[in-house]
Amino acid sequence: MKIKALYAGSFDPFTYGHLNIVARAAALFDEVYISVSENTSKQSLFTMDQRIEIISSVMAQQNIQNVSVIKHSGGLTVELARSLGVKALVRGIRSVKDMEYEMDIASMNKTQAADIETIFLMSDEKYRFISSSLIKEVAKFDGDLNKLVPKVVLEKLQNHLQ
């Protein structure tokens, strides 16, 4: 039996922190879906289709073969997980603040889908400070992002903000 996982987020933009979580999840599960969605509480820098294209490009460059990038246009994440036959939701944790937020979401998801587990992966220490919001802020002022985002993301950020 193949065990599938879902890593959901807005990924705007996709960072080395995200890549670290994906690569580790890909080593743990037979198949991993990266579900790209809109975050209605934030202003998106890239369109959903652009983010899917960027993440797909990063996966190809990293040669991570058991990962698929998909669009999630609405509805509950657990319903998407069920439709894909997913048994685990992967969530990255950077800090205690993230943990509190993610625990609430995991508990709510459990009330909606008791058969789907949430798996927390702690970000590697060198990525714990990275957030998409910080990346956008630094990019806006032409800061150095070379060690924070994959090259394709850096190029897209530079082109987008010029």
N, C-alpha and C positions, 0 to 999 in steps of 0.2 A: 504494500500500500504506500503510495506517495503521500508525504505530508506537505501540505501547502500552507504558506503564510502570506499575510497581507500587511504591507507597510504603507499606511495612508498618511497623506499630508498635502500641504499646498506647494512645498518645495520651491519657493519663490524668493531667491534662487536656490538651486541645489548646491550644497556645500560639501567640503571634505568630511564634515561631521555626518551628514546624511550618507555619504558614500561609505564611511566606516561602518555605520549600522547596517547598510544593505549588504556589504561584503561579508560581514559576520553572520547575518541572517542567511545568506546564500550558502554559507558553510554548514549551517545547522539544519536547513530544510531542503527538501527535494526541489521545491518550486517556490519562488517568491514573486508576488505581484507588488509592484509599486503603483499605488493608486494616487493619481494626481487630481486634486479637487480645488475648488475655490474656497478661500477663507473670506467669508462675508464681512468679517470685522476688520479686514485690512485691505488697503489699496494694492492691487497686484501690479508688479513691474512688467512681468511677461504674461502673455495670454496662456491659457491652459495648453493649447496646441504647441506653443513655443517651448513650454516647460517639458512637455512629453518628448518633443524632439531633442532637447538638450540632454535630458536624463537618458534617453535611448542611446544617444551618441556617447555619453560617458560610459554606459554599460558595455558598449561595443569596444571602446578604447581600453577598458579594464579587462576585457575578455571574460566578463561574468555571464555565463551562458544560461543559468537557470533562473533568470530574472526577466519578467515581462513588465512593461510600463503601460498602464491603462488609464483611461479617463473615468472619473467618477463625477457624474453630473448632478448628483443630488440623492437624497435619501440617506438612510442610516448605513453606516459603514458595515455593521454586522449583517445587514441584508445583502450588501455587495459580497461580503465574505461567504455567506451561505450560497449565493448564486455561483460562486467560483469553486465551491467545495473546500474552502479554507477552514483549517482547524485552529489557527493561531493568528492573532493580531500582534504585530511587532511594533514596539514603541521605544524610542530612544529617550534616555534620561540624562540630562546634563547636570542637574542640581536638585537640591531638596525642594526648591520651588516647583520644578518640573514634576517631581515625584508626587507632590500633593495634587497637582492638577491632573496628572495621568491616572492616579489611583481613583479619583472621582469618575473619570471617563471609563476606566476599566470596570468599576462597579456598576455604572449605568449600563454598559454593554452587556455585562453578565445578567442583568435583569431582563434584557431583550433577547439574549442568546446564550443560555447556560452552557451550551455545548462548545462554545468558542472561547479559547483561552487567550489572555493577554500576556505576552512575553515582554518583559522589560530588559533592554540591553543598555548598560551604562556606557555613555560615550567614553572613548579613550580620553585620557587626561588632556592630551594636547589639543583636543577639539571641544572641550567643555564650555569654553567661552564663546564659541561661534554660534551666532544666530543669523537667520536670514535678514532680520531687521538691521542688525549691525552691519552685515555685508552691504546692504543697500545704502546705508548711511556713508560708509567708507567709500564705496564706489562713486557716490554722488559728488564727493570731494576729491576724486581721483587719487585715493590712497592705494597703498600696496596690498593687493589681495592674492598675490602669487602662491602663498602657502595656505590659503584659506578656501579656495575654490578650484575645481579642475579647470584646465586651460580653456576648454570649450566654453565654460561658464564665464570665465574672465573675458574672453573675446566677445561674447554676446553682451555682457554688461557694458564693456567699453563702447561697442557699436551702438547700443541702445541709448546710452546716456550722452553721446556726443551731439 
